[in-house]
Amino acid sequence: MDNLNKLGRVLFGIPFVGFGVQYFIYGRFAGGLPPAPPWTPGAPATAYLLGALLIAAGATIAASAMIAADAKARLFATLLGILVFVCVVAMFVATPSAVLHDGTARTRALEPLALAGAAWVLAGSPQNQTPSVQSWFATETIATIGRLIFGASMVVFGFQHFMYGQFVAMLVPSWLPWHIFWTYFFGVALIVAGISIVTGIQARLAAILLGVMFSLWAVVLHAPRVAASPHNGDEWSSLFVAIAMCGSCFIIAAAAASRARPNDLSNSDT
């Protein structure tokens, strides 16, 4: 397992532990967290159950970067992706108009959808697979589906930077000049990186640069907001999402490199 994949697993897994802890703190489903089925709002028992599942999945995925738990990490990644994907679909079915026309609702649906895609990339990536792992759940198909979902989500996020430019610009730290410029610049970056990940053209480079961008957002934008409002759950959720997105990008970059290696080997033999 290369260092990029290890770093991605840690940065992807730890935020899900944080999401799970939040469910225990609140005892209910709240905006900004990975969505739960909309027919269970305010149900403490269900919130605690989902919180426990998120903690177990996140801890296993993060720990797999340091211990020999690859098969368990892939299993949890598969199940985590399915759980979040089903919740997002349920959200869309329950409130289709909001997801389609409201930027906040759309973002709250697409963020976990992108993370579900990254989880499937982790589950199906070819690194360190054994025949039993491959046969049960880690397949190239699920990794491809996850990559397409993640990349397409980034493209939509990029367009939203143009659709809601004035609002996004207000989130740029006050000490940075040219707020509108950075808003549109990162919008273009998201669109280009998303297309690259979907098409597979320079996907590794695009995913690495995108991961660096999310890490900068976590440090420059979200961490100071958490420090300023440590009791604001939405700010913590936004920080967790940014870190998980960073980990997702590194996981996708590592998977892209693994897909390229067999071709490189075959070319060297000819």
C-alpha positions in Angstrom: 0.0 0.0 0.0 1.6 3.3 -1.1 1.9 6.4 1.0 -0.8 8.3 -0.9 -3.3 5.5 -0.3 -2.4 5.4 3.4 -2.8 9.1 3.8 -6.1 9.0 1.9 -7.5 6.3 4.1 -6.6 8.2 7.3 -8.0 11.5 6.0 -11.1 9.7 4.8 -11.8 7.5 7.8 -11.2 10.0 10.6 -14.0 12.4 9.6 -16.5 9.6 9.5 -15.6 8.9 13.1 -16.3 12.5 13.7 -19.7 12.3 12.0 -20.6 9.3 14.2 -19.6 11.1 17.4 -21.8 14.0 16.3 -24.8 11.7 16.0 -24.2 10.6 19.6 -23.8 14.2 20.8 -27.0 15.3 19.1 -29.1 12.2 19.4 -30.8 13.1 16.2 -30.3 13.7 12.5 -29.1 17.3 11.7 -28.3 19.3 8.7 -24.7 19.2 7.5 -24.2 15.6 8.6 -24.2 12.7 6.1 -27.9 12.3 5.4 -30.1 9.6 7.0 -33.3 8.3 5.6 -35.7 11.3 5.7 -38.5 9.2 7.3 -36.5 8.9 10.5 -36.0 12.5 11.7 -35.3 13.0 15.3 -35.1 9.3 16.2 -32.4 8.9 18.8 -32.1 5.1 18.6 -31.6 5.3 14.8 -29.2 8.2 15.1 -27.1 6.3 17.7 -27.1 3.1 15.5 -26.0 5.1 12.4 -23.4 6.9 14.6 -22.0 3.6 15.7 -21.8 2.3 12.1 -20.0 5.4 11.0 -17.5 5.2 13.8 -16.8 1.5 13.1 -16.4 2.1 9.4 -14.3 5.2 9.7 -12.0 3.7 12.4 -11.5 0.5 10.4 -10.7 2.4 7.2 -8.3 4.8 9.0 -6.6 2.0 10.9 -6.1 -0.1 7.7 -3.4 2.4 6.7 -1.3 1.2 9.6 -2.3 -2.4 10.3 -3.1 -5.4 8.1 -6.8 -4.8 7.9 -7.2 -4.3 4.1 -10.1 -6.8 3.6 -12.1 -5.3 6.6 -11.5 -1.8 5.3 -12.8 -2.7 1.8 -15.8 -4.4 3.3 -16.6 -1.4 5.5 -16.0 0.9 2.5 -18.4 -1.0 0.4 -21.1 -1.0 3.1 -20.5 2.7 3.9 -20.9 3.6 0.3 -24.1 1.6 0.0 -25.5 3.2 3.2 -24.8 6.8 2.2 -25.9 6.2 -1.4 -29.3 4.8 -0.3 -29.7 7.7 2.1 -29.0 10.2 -0.7 -31.4 8.5 -3.0 -34.1 8.6 -0.2 -33.4 12.3 0.3 -33.9 12.9 -3.4 -37.1 10.9 -3.6 -38.5 12.7 -0.5 -37.6 16.2 -1.6 -36.7 16.2 -5.3 -37.5 19.8 -5.9 -35.3 21.0 -3.1 -32.3 18.9 -4.3 -32.8 20.1 -7.9 -33.4 23.8 -7.2 -32.0 24.7 -3.8 -28.2 25.1 -3.6 -28.0 24.1 0.1 -30.1 21.0 -0.3 -28.2 20.0 -3.4 -24.8 20.4 -1.7 -26.0 18.4 1.3 -27.0 15.6 -1.1 -23.9 15.7 -3.4 -21.3 15.9 -0.6 -22.2 12.5 0.9 -22.8 11.1 -2.6 -19.3 12.1 -3.6 -18.0 10.4 -0.4 -20.0 7.3 -1.2 -18.2 7.2 -4.6 -14.8 7.5 -2.9 -15.7 4.7 -0.6 -16.4 2.5 -3.6 -13.2 3.5 -5.2 -11.4 2.3 -2.1 -13.4 -0.9 -2.0 -12.7 -1.8 -5.6 -9.2 -0.4 -6.2 -6.7 -3.1 -7.2 -4.1 -2.5 -4.5 -3.4 -5.4 -2.2 -6.4 -7.4 -3.3 -6.6 -11.1 -2.5 -8.8 -13.5 -4.5 -11.3 -13.7 -1.6 -11.5 -10.0 -1.3 -11.9 -9.6 -5.1 -14.6 -12.2 -5.3 -16.8 -10.9 -2.5 -16.9 -7.2 -2.9 -13.8 -5.5 -4.3 -14.4 -5.3 -8.1 -13.2 -2.9 -10.7 -16.8 -2.2 -11.6 -17.7 -0.7 -8.2 -14.5 1.4 -8.3 -15.4 2.8 -11.7 -18.9 3.6 -10.6 -17.5 5.4 -7.5 -15.0 7.3 -9.6 -17.7 8.5 -12.0 -19.9 9.6 -9.1 -17.1 11.5 -7.4 -15.9 13.2 -10.6 -19.5 14.2 -11.7 -20.1 15.6 -8.2 -17.0 17.8 -8.5 -18.3 19.2 -11.8 -21.6 20.2 -10.2 -19.8 21.8 -7.3 -17.7 23.7 -9.7 -20.8 25.1 -11.6 -22.3 26.0 -8.2 -19.4 28.4 -7.7 -20.7 30.3 -10.7 -24.4 29.9 -9.9 -23.9 31.2 -6.3 -20.8 33.3 -6.8 -21.7 36.1 -4.4 -22.6 33.7 -1.6 -19.4 31.6 -2.0 -17.3 34.7 -2.1 -18.5 35.6 1.4 -17.0 32.4 2.6 -13.5 33.4 1.5 -11.4 34.6 4.5 -11.5 38.4 4.8 -7.7 38.7 4.7 -7.6 37.2 1.2 -8.0 39.7 -1.7 -10.1 39.1 -4.9 -12.9 37.1 -3.3 -14.8 36.7 -6.6 -11.6 35.8 -8.5 -10.9 32.9 -6.1 -14.5 31.8 -6.2 -14.5 31.4 -9.9 -10.9 30.1 -10.0 -11.8 27.2 -7.7 -15.0 26.7 -9.6 -13.0 26.1 -12.8 -10.6 23.9 -10.9 -13.4 21.7 -9.6 -14.9 21.4 -13.1 -11.6 20.6 -14.8 -10.6 18.1 -12.1 -14.0 16.4 -12.1 -13.9 16.0 -15.9 -10.4 14.6 -15.6 -11.4 12.1 -13.0 -14.5 11.0 -15.0 -12.6 10.6 -18.2 -9.4 9.1 -16.6 -7.2 11.7 -18.5 -4.5 12.8 -16.1 -6.8 11.6 -13.3 -4.0 11.0 -10.8 -2.6 14.5 -11.2 -6.0 16.1 -11.1 -7.0 14.1 -7.9 -3.8 15.0 -6.1 -4.2 18.7 -6.9 -7.8 18.6 -5.9 -6.8 16.9 -2.6 -4.3 19.7 -2.0 -7.1 22.2 -2.7 -9.4 20.6 -0.2 -6.6 20.4 2.4 -6.0 24.1 2.0 -9.7 24.8 2.5 -9.7 22.7 5.6 -6.8 24.7 7.1 -7.5 28.2 5.8 -11.3 28.3 5.7 -12.9 25.7 7.9 -10.5 25.3 10.8 -10.6 29.0 11.7 -14.4 29.0 11.5 -14.5 26.0 13.9 -12.0 27.8 16.2 -14.3 30.9 16.2 -17.5 28.9 16.8 -16.4 25.6 18.6 -20.0 24.8 19.6 -21.4 25.2 16.0 -22.0 21.7 14.8 -22.4 22.7 11.1 -18.9 24.2 11.2 -17.5 21.0 12.5 -19.4 19.1 9.8 -18.0 21.3 7.1 -14.5 20.8 8.4 -15.0 17.0 8.5 -16.4 17.1 4.9 -13.4 19.0 3.6 -10.9 16.6 5.3 -12.9 13.6 3.9 -12.9 15.1 0.5 -9.1 15.5 0.7 -8.8 11.8 1.7 -11.2 10.9 -1.1 -9.0 12.6 -3.7 -5.8 10.8 -2.5 -7.6 7.5 -2.6 -8.7 8.1 -6.2 -5.2 9.3 -7.1 -3.7 6.1 -5.7 -6.3 4.0 -7.5 -5.6 5.8 -10.8 -1.9 5.0 -10.4 -2.6 1.3 -9.8 -4.8 1.1 -12.9 -1.9 2.6 -14.9 0.8 0.1 -13.7 -0.4 -2.9 -15.6 -0.4 -0.9 -18.9 3.1 0.3 -18.1 4.3 -3.2 -17.5 2.8 -4.5 -20.7 4.3 -1.7 -22.7 7.7 -2.4 -21.3 7.5 -6.1 -22.4 6.8 -5.2 -26.0 
